[in-house]
Amino acid sequence: MKVKLVKSLIGSKKDQIATAHALGLRKIGDETTQPDNAATKGKIAKINHLVEVTEA
């Protein structure tokens, strides 16, 4: 799964910022490839309004 940060983390809750950082997303436009498993899907669900997900 490719995960891309499309909205700013400014104004987000601390746990959402920590989740984004755990996925390797720090700046708008950052993109990482993550494994397609339950843990990753849970992280994405927590910050789904900030990211864009594509199948890789």
C-alpha positions as CSV (number, residue, x, y, z in Angstrom):
1,M,0.0,0.0,0.0
2,K,1.3,3.5,-0.8
3,V,0.3,6.1,1.7
4,K,0.7,9.8,0.9
5,L,0.2,12.7,3.3
6,V,-2.1,15.2,1.5
7,K,-3.2,17.5,4.3
8,S,-1.2,19.3,7.0
9,L,-0.7,17.8,10.5
10,I,-1.0,21.3,12.0
11,G,-4.0,21.4,14.2
12,S,-4.3,17.6,14.4
13,K,-4.4,15.8,17.7
14,K,-1.2,14.5,19.2
15,D,-2.1,10.9,18.7
16,Q,-2.9,11.5,15.0
17,I,0.5,13.2,14.5
18,A,2.2,10.3,16.2
19,T,0.4,7.9,13.9
20,A,1.5,9.8,10.8
21,H,5.1,9.8,12.0
22,A,4.9,6.1,12.7
23,L,3.9,5.6,9.1
24,G,6.9,7.8,8.0
25,L,4.9,10.8,7.0
26,R,6.1,14.2,8.2
27,K,5.5,16.7,5.5
28,I,2.8,17.2,2.9
29,G,3.6,15.1,-0.1
30,D,5.6,12.5,1.8
31,E,4.8,9.0,0.5
32,T,5.7,5.6,1.9
33,T,5.1,2.0,1.0
34,Q,3.5,0.0,3.9
35,P,2.6,-3.7,4.2
36,D,-1.0,-4.6,3.7
37,N,-1.9,-5.9,7.1
38,A,-4.3,-5.1,10.0
39,A,-1.9,-2.9,11.9
40,T,-1.3,-0.6,8.9
41,K,-5.0,-0.5,8.1
42,G,-5.8,0.6,11.7
43,K,-3.2,3.4,11.5
44,I,-4.6,4.6,8.1
45,A,-8.2,4.5,9.5
46,K,-7.1,6.8,12.3
47,I,-5.8,9.5,9.9
48,N,-7.8,8.7,6.8
49,H,-8.8,12.4,6.5
50,L,-5.2,13.4,6.1
51,V,-3.9,10.7,3.7
52,E,-4.5,9.2,0.3
53,V,-4.0,5.5,-0.1
54,T,-3.3,3.6,-3.3
55,E,-2.7,-0.1,-3.8
56,A,0.9,-0.8,-4.9
